[in-house]
């Protein structure tokens, strides 16, 4: 039996997210499933799993997005399928804040504000701290609480956050979120053995 593929789910799929996640995957020596990009996610979970299995190496970064659909949208269905697949190990989830009218929210273990500070408070789309501890509002977060992810890291809108996460700056906030997941999951420890 082959080893499970190591995956980080990212709850955003617009063009900014795609370019950012592709850059970060290259920088960490992982792979990005670029075809998982979409607003909403166009691929089904089983299709994304096949792409994950075909990826050259781990970690594999996967974007899921439901484009503000109320309740469980396409991105969330794909996320649930991927996370429950026996050949996949979810290292963590980067939960992305959005300005959603429906005010869907999820629990997060930690957030990173737009200045790169770890905080127990949720953050908004611009990466500014909110008032509630351990809670993030977004439009593709409805199913996160039902997934057994070891860590959920909340951030503002990928590649944006009033230019604090801009691609020209190397998208430092998104990169930090991915690195926090890799460190806390023990991924780097396993790679050095």
Secondary structure, 3 states (H helix, E strand, C coil): CCCCEEEEEECCCCHHHHHHHHHHHHHHCCEEEHHHCCCCCCCCHHHHHHHHHHCCCCCEEEECCCCCCCCCCHHHHHHHHHHHCCCEEEEEEEEECCCCCCCCEEECCEEECCCCCEECEEECCCCCEEEEECEEECCCCCCHHHCCCCCEEEECCCCCCCCCCCHHHCCHHHHHHHHHHHHHHCHHHHHHC
